[in-house]
Amino acid sequence: MSKPDKNLIWEIFTGAKKQICVISHTNPDGDAMGSALAMKLLLKKFNHNVEVLVPNIYPDYYAWLKDADQIIIGDEQREKAVNCIQSADILIFMDLNKVHRVEGLDKYISESDSLKMLFDHHVDPDEVFKLKYWRTDVSSTCELLFEFINHFDKSLIDKDIADCIYAGIVTDTGNYFHGNITADTFRITAELIDMGINVVDINQKVYNTFSEGRLRLLGHSLSNRMEILPEFEAVIIHLTKSDLEKYDHREGDTEGIVNYGLSIKGIKISVLFIERAQYIKLSFRSEGDINVNAIAVKYFNGGGHKNASGAYFYGSIEDAISKLKQALKEI
């Protein structure tokens, strides 16, 4: 992030009315949802026309966020999604570093001549983003967005925006468990509480409104689909398409499962494999100095953070697991 970028972004936000499409990544999590909706609510204060677009449906435990019901879902509202991209003066990308993470719509984004702006905390963003507010040493894109608004005019953060920002911080830190937290993360949380957020209520909505199917899927994952590799201090969990069907999988039901591997004494790496229709989705987690981002990048063309990364593998789930085991032997 450069200082001129920060100031120029603010000048655009506070300038002439624009048509803006705020975009986040496939399988949107709390940080994606919170940062995108907070950005929309901020821009509406400056009278811009703003829509939020995500490639596929978000978990229903984020439906309470302000204006979540107005989000354009790419794979359900294709024409509206394409129009959001093509009619925008500005495309603002939240919580993603690569355009290909907007699955099914990346072609239209690449073809667009609109100004492309990025707010993110992942490594190595695409060069297509001409203006960036980007750092990797923060817990979440929501923390970064708070920092950005706070620099210029903190009074713009009302309770709805504060709710969105907290939702992103609490989920991307794993409820303040992951190694991406700093003292500033807690200071910002305290400020959000002062602004009126109800931490207990939000945590209840995010963490205690799961379906029966989600809990049974979690139990199946840990009882029947977890393999411990003590020689690598690693755990592998995998879920097949039939597993997802059996437990009536809904978007978001697998969120957080990968973290359970790290709760085992002596385990420092946990990897979750999920079999989708066209690919295998991998989620990597680690503790301390173990860099799973390096594994994701080198062996699976993925990426993310040092202790939390993701990737896609195009092949069988057996081949994906075999490749991971080979990678663990080589690191």
JOLIN-V246204 format. One record per residue. N is the residue number from 1. RES is the residue in three letters. OMEGA is omega in whole degrees, 0 to 359 (none if undefined). Layout:
n | res | omega
N | RES | OMEGA
N | RES | OMEGA
//
This chain:
n | res | omega
1 | MET | 175
2 | SER | 180
3 | LYS | 177
4 | PRO | 178
5 | ASP | 182
6 | LYS | 182
7 | ASN | 180
8 | LEU | 177
9 | ILE | 181
10 | TRP | 177
11 | GLU | 178
12 | ILE | 181
13 | PHE | 184
14 | THR | 182
15 | GLY | 185
16 | ALA | 181
17 | LYS | 182
18 | LYS | 169
19 | GLN | 188
20 | ILE | 175
21 | CYS | 179
22 | VAL | 190
23 | ILE | 171
24 | SER | 197
25 | HIS | 174
26 | THR | 184
27 | ASN | 186
28 | PRO | 178
29 | ASP | 183
30 | GLY | 180
31 | ASP | 176
32 | ALA | 181
33 | MET | 183
34 | GLY | 183
35 | SER | 181
36 | ALA | 181
37 | LEU | 176
38 | ALA | 177
39 | MET | 178
40 | LYS | 182
41 | LEU | 176
42 | LEU | 184
43 | LEU | 178
44 | LYS | 176
45 | LYS | 178
46 | PHE | 174
47 | ASN | 173
48 | HIS | 170
49 | ASN | 189
50 | VAL | 171
51 | GLU | 176
52 | VAL | 183
53 | LEU | 170
54 | VAL | 186
55 | PRO | 181
56 | ASN | 189
57 | ILE | 179
58 | TYR | 178
59 | PRO | 185
60 | ASP | 178
61 | TYR | 169
62 | TYR | 185
63 | ALA | 181
64 | TRP | 180
65 | LEU | 182
66 | LYS | 177
67 | ASP | 176
68 | ALA | 181
69 | ASP | 180
70 | GLN | 180
71 | ILE | 175
72 | ILE | 180
73 | ILE | 190
74 | GLY | 185
75 | ASP | 176
76 | GLU | 183
77 | GLN | 189
78 | ARG | 184
79 | GLU | 180
80 | LYS | 180
81 | ALA | 179
82 | VAL | 179
83 | ASN | 178
84 | CYS | 180
85 | ILE | 188
86 | GLN | 183
87 | SER | 186
88 | ALA | 169
89 | ASP | 183
90 | ILE | 171
91 | LEU | 179
92 | ILE | 183
93 | PHE | 183
94 | MET | 172
95 | ASP | 172
96 | LEU | 182
97 | ASN | 183
98 | LYS | 180
99 | VAL | 182
100 | HIS | 177
101 | ARG | 172
102 | VAL | 191
103 | GLU | 177
104 | GLY | 182
105 | LEU | 184
106 | ASP | 178
107 | LYS | 182
108 | TYR | 177
109 | ILE | 180
110 | SER | 181
111 | GLU | 184
112 | SER | 176
113 | ASP | 181
114 | SER | 174
115 | LEU | 181
116 | LYS | 187
117 | MET | 185
118 | LEU | 166
119 | PHE | 187
120 | ASP | 178
121 | HIS | 176
122 | HIS | 183
123 | VAL | 168
124 | ASP | 178
125 | PRO | 177
126 | ASP | 179
127 | GLU | 182
128 | VAL | 181
129 | PHE | 187
130 | LYS | 175
131 | LEU | 184
132 | LYS | 162
133 | TYR | 197
134 | TRP | 173
135 | ARG | 180
136 | THR | 185
137 | ASP | 176
138 | VAL | 185
139 | SER | 193
140 | SER | 173
141 | THR | 178
142 | CYS | 176
143 | GLU | 179
144 | LEU | 181
145 | LEU | 176
146 | PHE | 180
147 | GLU | 180
148 | PHE | 181
149 | ILE | 181
150 | ASN | 180
151 | HIS | 185
152 | PHE | 184
153 | ASP | 183
154 | LYS | 181
155 | SER | 178
156 | LEU | 182
157 | ILE | 176
158 | ASP | 185
159 | LYS | 180
160 | ASP | 177
161 | ILE | 179
162 | ALA | 177
163 | ASP | 181
164 | CYS | 182
165 | ILE | 179
166 | TYR | 180
167 | ALA | 179
168 | GLY | 181
169 | ILE | 185
170 | VAL | 181
171 | THR | 182
172 | ASP | 175
173 | THR | 184
174 | GLY | 184
175 | ASN | 177
176 | TYR | 180
177 | PHE | 187
178 | HIS | 183
179 | GLY | 182
180 | ASN | 180
181 | ILE | 176
182 | THR | 176
183 | ALA | 179
184 | ASP | 178
185 | THR | 180
186 | PHE | 178
187 | ARG | 179
188 | ILE | 177
189 | THR | 178
190 | ALA | 179
191 | GLU | 178
192 | LEU | 176
193 | ILE | 177
194 | ASP | 179
195 | MET | 172
196 | GLY | 179
197 | ILE | 178
198 | ASN | 185
199 | VAL | 182
200 | VAL | 181
201 | ASP | 180
202 | ILE | 179
203 | ASN | 177
204 | GLN | 181
205 | LYS | 185
206 | VAL | 189
207 | TYR | 185
208 | ASN | 176
209 | THR | 183
210 | PHE | 175
211 | SER | 175
212 | GLU | 181
213 | GLY | 180
214 | ARG | 180
215 | LEU | 179
216 | ARG | 176
217 | LEU | 176
218 | LEU | 179
219 | GLY | 178
220 | HIS | 181
221 | SER | 185
222 | LEU | 183
223 | SER | 190
224 | ASN | 187
225 | ARG | 181
226 | MET | 178
227 | GLU | 179
228 | ILE | 179
229 | LEU | 187
230 | PRO | 182
231 | GLU | 178
232 | PHE | 185
233 | GLU | 187
234 | ALA | 174
235 | VAL | 173
236 | ILE | 174
237 | ILE | 178
238 | HIS | 177
239 | LEU | 180
240 | THR | 176
241 | LYS | 180
242 | SER | 175
243 | ASP | 182
244 | LEU | 179
245 | GLU | 183
246 | LYS | 183
247 | TYR | 173
248 | ASP | 185
249 | HIS | 172
250 | ARG | 183
251 | GLU | 180
252 | GLY | 183
253 | ASP | 181
254 | THR | 181
255 | GLU | 177
256 | GLY | 182
257 | ILE | 182
258 | VAL | 184
259 | ASN | 183
260 | TYR | 179
261 | GLY | 182
262 | LEU | 179
263 | SER | 178
264 | ILE | 180
265 | LYS | 177
266 | GLY | 180
267 | ILE | 182
268 | LYS | 178
269 | ILE | 175
270 | SER | 181
271 | VAL | 178
272 | LEU | 176
273 | PHE | 178
274 | ILE | 181
275 | GLU | 176
276 | ARG | 184
277 | ALA | 187
278 | GLN | 183
279 | TYR | 173
280 | ILE | 178
281 | LYS | 180
282 | LEU | 172
283 | SER | 182
284 | PHE | 172
285 | ARG | 178
286 | SER | 178
287 | GLU | 172
288 | GLY | 186
289 | ASP | 181
290 | ILE | 186
291 | ASN | 179
292 | VAL | 175
293 | ASN | 179
294 | ALA | 177
295 | ILE | 181
296 | ALA | 182
297 | VAL | 188
298 | LYS | 189
299 | TYR | 186
300 | PHE | 180
301 | ASN | 179
302 | GLY | 179
303 | GLY | 180
304 | GLY | 182
305 | HIS | 179
306 | LYS | 184
307 | ASN | 181
308 | ALA | 182
309 | SER | 180
310 | GLY | 179
311 | ALA | 175
312 | TYR | 179
313 | PHE | 181
314 | TYR | 184
315 | GLY | 181
316 | SER | 179
317 | ILE | 177
318 | GLU | 180
319 | ASP | 179
320 | ALA | 180
321 | ILE | 179
322 | SER | 180
323 | LYS | 178
324 | LEU | 180
325 | LYS | 177
326 | GLN | 179
327 | ALA | 180
328 | LEU | 178
329 | LYS | 188
330 | GLU | 184
331 | ILE | none
//
